Structure formats: C-alpha cells, structure tokens
Amino acid sequence: MKCPYCGNPDTKVVDSRPVEEGLAIRRRRECDKCHKRFTTFEKIENSLLVVIKSDGTRESFDRNKRSEEHTSE
C-alpha cells in the first residue's frame, strides 16, 4: 500500500479489525519511511455481470440461460 503522505510503497499494518458487520476490514497502517499513520478500508465489491446482445441491448447475466451449444459439453 502506497503512503498517501510521501508516496513510499512500503507500509506495514499496525491494526486490523472487521467493520460493517464483517463486510469490510479497517486497517491502520504505518509508513516505513516517514512513519506517518493512515487508515484504509477494504471491501468486496459485488458487481453484476451484464451481457451485451448483438443488437446493442444489455441484460443481466443469467447462468441458467445458456445456448444449446454450451450445454452439450
């Protein structure tokens, strides 16, 4: 993780704890060079898959909806 103060790429995690009912992690970090501390939050992003049809329209991906060509494998 790059230090936001001096740009040093080497930092260490000082403290780590779950937040938002365990859906994210809050980390206190310290820069190895300037020794300033900063906080980062790590959270999983759930992005939906979208299929772009040949006519340009978009629809949500449906795992159960596959062409016959792929179901015969």
Secondary structure, DSSP 8 states (H G I E B T S, - for coil): ---TTT--S-EEEEEEEEETTTTEEEEEEEETTT--EEEEEEE------EEE-TTS-EEE--TT---HHHHT-
